[in-house]
Amino acid sequence: MESSYLLIFAVMLGALATTVPVFMALFFTGLVGLAYLIGIDPQIVIEVLYRSMDKFALIVVLFFVLCGNIMTTGSIVEKLIKTANVMVGFLPGGLAMAGVLACGFFGAISGSTVATVVAIGGFMIPALMENGYEERFSVGIMTTAPILGIVIPPSISMILYAMVTNDSVEALFLTGFIPGILIIMAMSLYAYVVCRARGYATRPRPSFAEVITTVRESIWALLLPVLIFGGIYSGLFTANEAAVVACFYAFFVEIVIHRDMRLRDVKKVIVSSAVTSATLLVIVAGASVFGEYLTFEQIPDKIANAVVGNLQSPWVFLLAVNILLLVVGMFMDIISATLILTPIFLPLLSKFGIDSMHFGLLMTINLGIGYCTPPLGVSLYISGATVNRDLLYVSRAVLPFLAIQILLLLLFTYWPDLVLLLPRLIYGYGN
């Protein structure tokens, strides 16, 4: 290994060890590499920063963040949970299943794991405990189920992945539907088996009239994902336009129909969304500078050649990548990891005959699991704060659910036809 690479590694590790924010660590490491080691004019870094944020694909991210904030401010989230509960709440473990299903509903609108664990987990964990569910079980299932926020489209991480690989965002979204549904089914089945064995009380089966009443009350909320996906896949509008339409629809529903949001709340929601969006953009900017250094040094190609020389089997390569991404997810947020690692892995995919959209789904799930792994799993801290428990307690609570997700990850890894089924049926992708 060249001494310059050791210096870059030391700068990066030192910055992270001293709790420098990730985006600043990436920026300064890239700046040292470009200006000091390669000798490029530092003014070029300004151009790199501008180019990284001057991308049309980022617009969809900003509007889906806004849409998620609108829902959490109004009553759409509450109505989604109520609908999920009336569908499965009468089964053993039904309330836990309803929480998982609500994460799927919310993920089909927000595109964010953090937003899902705050909106759904913050509501469902206390509700589960009040209904006699064990605290560790409640924390575990509602900390891990929000991975559906980035698996079921729209997914912010998938949008950024497509931005790097130039894959179709609409087609990439389709790779998340079947895995998302299987995650919901697997976690719900586990909840059913565990809760039935423990003899948790169940609520009475709702009457047909109660179901109709609940669906009628929630119909405007349920139509939001229908509007998003119906518009995208009917060709009525693009993914970018869908995000804007979703925001206007959510505002209209909350202000005019539900009347749970007032006009004076609009400014607060927009400002909050702008702050969240700015946080994402500075991560993108910092990662772009570091990525520019990697490109100048041709590090992705060097890694590709080294890996291909030592690994010959695509199966072994995918297993190694899964392990690496799970480790990376413990220390790095999904936005930074996607922007940095995608250009490194991209040259390897063609050499091993791996489809880039299949790999995008695998990267999304791997890094999504990272939200629930210490030491930097954001979901662990959010759930811990909800029940006033430490990191160790929450980390133990999520273990059985992480095991389920990792087993499903292996299924998706070695059965690419399952992941690519919908893109092939709808777009003829790869045929």
C-alpha positions in Angstrom: 0.0 0.0 0.0 1.3 3.4 -0.9 2.2 5.8 1.8 -0.3 8.4 0.5 -3.1 5.9 1.0 -2.0 5.3 4.6 -2.0 9.1 5.2 -5.5 9.4 3.8 -6.7 6.5 5.9 -5.1 8.1 9.0 -6.7 11.5 8.3 -10.1 9.8 7.8 -9.8 7.6 10.9 -8.5 10.4 13.0 -11.3 12.7 12.1 -14.0 10.1 12.8 -12.2 9.1 16.1 -12.4 12.7 17.3 -16.1 12.9 16.6 -15.8 15.2 13.6 -19.1 15.0 11.7 -19.0 12.5 8.9 -19.5 15.0 6.1 -16.7 17.2 7.4 -14.4 14.2 7.8 -15.1 13.2 4.2 -14.6 16.8 3.0 -11.3 17.4 4.8 -9.9 14.0 3.8 -10.8 14.6 0.2 -9.3 18.1 0.3 -6.0 16.8 1.8 -5.8 14.2 -0.9 -6.6 16.6 -3.8 -4.6 19.6 -2.7 -1.7 18.2 -0.8 -1.1 14.7 -2.3 -2.2 15.2 -5.9 -1.4 19.0 -6.1 -4.6 20.2 -7.6 -5.7 23.8 -7.2 -8.0 23.9 -4.1 -10.4 26.2 -6.0 -11.4 23.1 -8.0 -12.9 21.8 -4.8 -15.5 24.6 -5.0 -16.5 23.4 -8.5 -16.8 19.8 -7.2 -19.1 21.0 -4.3 -21.3 22.9 -6.8 -21.5 20.0 -9.2 -22.4 17.5 -6.5 -25.5 19.5 -5.5 -26.5 20.7 -9.0 -28.3 17.5 -9.8 -31.9 17.2 -10.7 -32.3 13.8 -9.0 -31.8 15.5 -5.6 -35.1 17.4 -6.0 -37.1 14.2 -5.4 -35.2 13.6 -2.2 -36.1 17.1 -0.8 -39.8 16.8 -1.6 -40.1 13.3 -0.1 -38.5 14.6 3.1 -41.1 17.4 3.0 -43.9 14.9 2.4 -42.8 12.8 5.4 -42.8 15.8 7.7 -46.3 16.8 6.5 -47.6 13.4 7.5 -46.0 13.3 10.9 -47.3 16.8 11.7 -50.9 16.0 10.6 -53.0 12.8 11.2 -52.1 10.7 8.2 -49.7 8.6 10.3 -52.4 8.0 12.9 -54.9 6.9 10.2 -52.4 4.6 8.6 -51.7 2.9 11.9 -55.4 2.6 12.6 -56.0 1.0 9.3 -53.2 -1.5 9.8 -54.6 -2.3 13.2 -58.1 -3.1 12.0 -56.6 -5.4 9.3 -54.5 -7.6 11.6 -55.0 -6.4 15.2 -57.3 -9.2 16.1 -54.6 -11.9 15.5 -52.1 -13.1 18.2 -49.4 -10.4 18.0 -51.8 -8.4 15.9 -50.8 -5.0 17.3 -47.1 -5.8 16.6 -48.1 -6.9 13.1 -50.0 -3.6 12.7 -46.9 -1.7 13.6 -44.9 -3.6 10.9 -47.6 -3.0 8.4 -47.8 0.7 9.3 -44.0 1.0 8.7 -44.7 -0.4 5.2 -47.4 2.1 4.6 -45.3 5.0 5.8 -42.3 3.8 3.9 -44.3 3.8 0.7 -44.6 7.6 1.2 -41.6 8.9 3.1 -38.6 7.0 1.7 -36.7 7.3 5.0 -35.9 4.9 7.8 -35.3 7.6 10.4 -38.6 9.3 9.6 -40.3 5.9 9.9 -38.8 5.0 13.3 -39.7 8.4 14.7 -43.2 8.5 13.3 -44.3 4.9 13.7 -41.9 3.6 16.4 -42.5 6.6 18.6 -46.2 5.9 18.6 -46.2 2.1 18.5 -43.6 1.2 21.2 -45.7 2.8 24.1 -48.9 1.4 22.5 -47.5 -2.1 22.5 -46.3 -1.9 26.1 -49.6 -0.4 27.3 -51.4 -3.5 25.7 -49.2 -6.0 27.6 -46.4 -6.7 25.2 -43.0 -7.2 26.7 -40.8 -4.1 26.5 -37.9 -5.9 24.8 -40.1 -7.4 22.1 -41.8 -4.0 21.5 -38.5 -2.2 21.2 -37.0 -4.9 19.0 -39.7 -5.1 16.4 -40.4 -1.4 16.2 -36.7 -0.5 15.9 -36.1 -2.9 13.0 -39.3 -2.8 11.0 -38.6 0.8 9.9 -36.0 -0.6 7.5 -39.1 -0.8 5.3 -38.8 3.0 4.9 -35.9 2.6 2.5 -36.7 -0.8 1.0 -40.3 -0.1 -0.1 -40.2 2.7 -2.6 -39.8 5.6 -2.8 -36.4 5.2 -1.2 -34.0 8.1 -0.7 -31.0 5.8 -0.7 -32.2 4.2 -4.0 -32.5 7.6 -5.6 -28.9 8.5 -4.7 -27.7 5.1 -5.9 -29.4 5.6 -9.2 -27.9 9.1 -9.4 -24.4 7.5 -9.3 -25.1 4.5 -11.5 -27.5 6.2 -14.0 -30.0 3.4 -13.5 -33.6 4.2 -14.0 -35.1 5.3 -10.7 -38.5 4.0 -11.6 -37.1 0.5 -12.4 -34.9 0.5 -9.3 -37.9 1.3 -7.1 -39.6 -1.8 -8.4 -36.8 -4.0 -7.0 -38.0 -3.0 -3.5 -41.6 -4.2 -3.6 -41.2 -8.0 -3.3 -38.3 -7.8 -0.7 -40.4 -5.3 1.3 -43.5 -7.5 1.3 -41.4 -10.5 2.3 -39.8 -8.6 5.2 -43.3 -7.6 6.4 -44.5 -11.2 6.1 -41.5 -12.7 7.9 -41.5 -10.2 10.8 -45.3 -10.6 11.2 -45.0 -14.4 11.2 -42.4 -14.2 13.9 -44.6 -11.8 15.9 -47.5 -14.2 15.5 -45.6 -17.3 16.7 -43.9 -15.5 19.6 -47.0 -13.8 20.9 -49.2 -16.9 20.5 -46.6 -18.9 22.5 -46.6 -16.3 25.2 -50.4 -16.1 25.4 -50.7 -12.4 24.8 -54.3 -11.2 24.8 -56.0 -10.5 21.5 -58.6 -7.9 20.6 -62.0 -9.0 19.2 -62.3 -9.4 15.5 -63.7 -6.2 14.1 -67.1 -6.3 12.4 -67.4 -5.6 8.7 -69.0 -2.3 9.5 -66.0 -1.3 11.7 -63.6 -2.2 8.9 -65.6 -0.1 6.4 -65.8 2.8 8.8 -62.0 2.8 9.5 -61.1 2.5 5.8 -63.5 5.3 5.0 -61.9 7.5 7.6 -58.4 6.7 6.3 -59.2 6.7 2.6 -57.4 10.0 1.8 -54.2 8.7 3.6 -54.4 5.4 1.8 -54.7 7.1 -1.6 -51.4 8.8 -1.2 -49.1 5.8 -2.0 -51.7 4.9 -4.8 -51.2 8.4 -6.2 -47.4 8.1 -6.1 -47.0 4.7 -7.7 -50.0 5.0 -9.9 -48.7 8.2 -11.4 -45.2 6.9 -11.8 -45.9 3.6 -13.4 -48.9 4.8 -15.5 -46.5 7.3 -17.1 -48.6 10.2 -15.8 -45.5 11.8 -14.2 -41.9 11.0 -13.3 -40.5 10.1 -9.9 -39.4 13.7 -9.4 -42.8 15.0 -10.3 -44.5 12.4 -8.1 -42.7 13.8 -5.0 -44.0 17.3 -5.7 -47.5 16.0 -6.4 -47.4 14.0 -3.1 -46.5 17.1 -1.1 -49.3 19.1 -2.5 -51.7 16.3 -2.0 -50.6 15.8 1.6 -50.9 19.5 2.3 -54.4 19.6 0.8 -55.6 16.5 2.8 -54.2 17.7 6.1 -55.3 21.3 5.8 -58.6 21.1 3.9 -60.0 17.5 4.6 -58.5 16.3 7.9 -58.1 19.8 9.2 -55.3 18.6 11.5 -52.8 21.2 10.2 -53.3 24.9 10.2 -51.9 27.3 7.7 -49.5 28.7 10.3 -48.0 25.2 10.7 -47.0 25.2 7.0 -44.0 27.5 7.6 -42.8 25.3 10.5 -43.0 22.1 8.4 -41.2 23.7 5.5 -38.4 25.1 7.6 -38.0 21.7 9.4 -37.8 20.0 6.0 -35.3 22.5 4.8 -33.0 21.8 7.7 -33.3 18.1 7.1 -32.7 18.5 3.4 -29.7 20.7 4.1 -28.2 18.0 6.3 -28.5 15.5 3.4 -27.0 18.0 0.9 -23.9 18.7 3.0 -23.3 14.9 3.3 -23.6 14.7 -0.5 -21.2 17.6 -0.9 -18.6 16.2 1.6 -18.8 12.7 0.0 -18.4 14.2 -3.5 -15.0 15.8 -2.6 -13.8 12.5 -1.2 -15.1 10.7 -4.2 -13.3 13.1 -6.5 -10.0 12.1 -4.8 -10.8 8.4 -5.2 -11.5 9.1 -8.9 -8.2 11.0 -9.5 -6.2 8.2 -7.8 -8.2 5.5 -9.8 -8.7 3.7 -6.5 -12.0 2.0 -7.6 -10.2 0.4 -10.6 -7.3 -0.7 -8.4 -9.7 -2.2 -5.9 -11.6 -3.9 -8.7 -8.4 -5.4 -10.2 -7.3 -6.6 -6.7 -10.6 -8.2 -5.9 -11.0 -9.9 -9.3 -7.5 -11.3 -8.9 -8.3 -12.9 -5.6 -11.9 -13.8 -5.9 -13.2 -15.7 -8.9 -16.7 -16.7 -7.8 -19.6 -14.2 -7.9 -21.2 -16.0 -4.9 -18.1 -15.5 -2.8 -17.8 -11.9 -3.9 -21.4 -11.2 -2.9 -21.0 -12.8 0.5 -17.8 -10.7 1.1 -19.6 -7.6 0.0 -22.5 -8.3 2.3 -20.2 -8.7 5.3 -18.3 -5.5 4.3 -21.5 -3.5 4.0 -22.9 -4.7 7.3 -19.7 -3.6 9.0 -19.7 -0.3 7.1 -23.3 0.3 8.2 -22.2 0.1 11.9 -20.1 3.2 11.4 -21.4 5.2 8.5 -24.8 6.6 7.6 -26.5 5.2 4.5 -26.2 8.4 2.4 -22.4 8.8 2.8 -21.9 5.0 2.4 -24.0 4.9 -0.8 -22.2 7.9 -2.4 -18.7 6.7 -1.5 -19.0 2.9 -2.0 -21.1 2.8 -5.1 -18.4 4.1 -7.5 -15.9 1.6 -5.9 -18.2 -1.4 -6.4 -19.6 -0.4 -9.8 -16.6 -1.6 -11.9 -16.7 -4.9 -10.1 -20.3 -5.7 -11.0 -19.8 -6.1 -14.7 -16.7 -8.3 -14.1 -18.6 -10.7 -12.0 -21.8 -10.5 -14.1 -23.9 -8.9 -11.3 -26.8 -6.7 -12.2 -26.4 -3.1 -10.9 -30.1 -2.8 -9.9 -29.9 -6.1 -8.0 -26.8 -4.8 -6.3 -28.6 -1.5 -5.5 -31.3 -3.4 -3.6 -28.6 -5.4 -1.7 -26.7 -2.3 -0.7 -29.9 -0.6 0.5 -30.9 -3.5 2.7 -27.3 -4.0 4.1 -26.9 -0.3 5.0 -30.5 -0.2 6.2 -29.7 -2.9 8.7 -26.9 -0.6 9.9 -29.5 1.7 11.4 -30.0 -1.0 14.0 -26.4 -2.0 14.7 -24.1 -0.4 17.3 -22.2 1.8 17.8 -23.7 4.4 15.4 -27.1 2.9 14.6 -29.5 5.9 14.7 -32.6 3.8 15.2 -31.1 2.3 18.4 -30.7 5.7 20.0 -34.2 6.9 18.9 -35.9 3.8 20.4 -33.7 3.9 23.4 -34.8 7.4 24.1 -38.4 6.4 23.8 -38.2 3.9 26.6 -35.3 5.4 28.5 -33.0 2.5 27.9 -29.3 2.3 27.0 -27.7 1.2 23.8 -26.8 -2.3 25.1 -30.4 -3.0 26.0 -31.8 -1.9 22.6 -29.0 -3.8 20.8 -30.0 -7.0 22.4 -33.7 -6.4 21.8 -33.2 -6.1 18.0 -31.1 -9.3 17.6 -33.9 -11.8 16.6 -35.3 -9.4 14.1 -32.0 -8.6 12.6 -31.4 -12.3 12.2 -34.7 -12.5 10.2 -33.6 -9.6 8.0 -30.1 -11.0 7.4 -31.6 -14.4 6.4 -33.8 -12.6 3.9 -30.8 -10.6 2.7 -29.1 -13.9 1.8 -32.2 -15.0 -0.1 -32.3 -11.8 -2.1 -28.5 -12.0 -2.7 -28.6 -15.4 -4.3 -32.0 -15.2 -6.0 -31.6 -12.2 -8.2 -34.5 -13.2 -10.4 -36.8 -12.6 -7.4 -35.5 -9.1 -7.0 -35.6 -8.3 -10.7 -39.0 -9.9 -11.4 -41.1 -6.7 -11.4 -38.6 -4.6 -13.5 -38.6 -7.3 -16.1 -42.3 -7.7 -16.1 -43.1 -3.9 -16.4 -40.1 -2.6 -18.3 -38.7 -5.7 -19.9 -35.5 -5.0 -18.1 -32.7 -7.4 -18.9 -34.8 -9.3 -21.5 
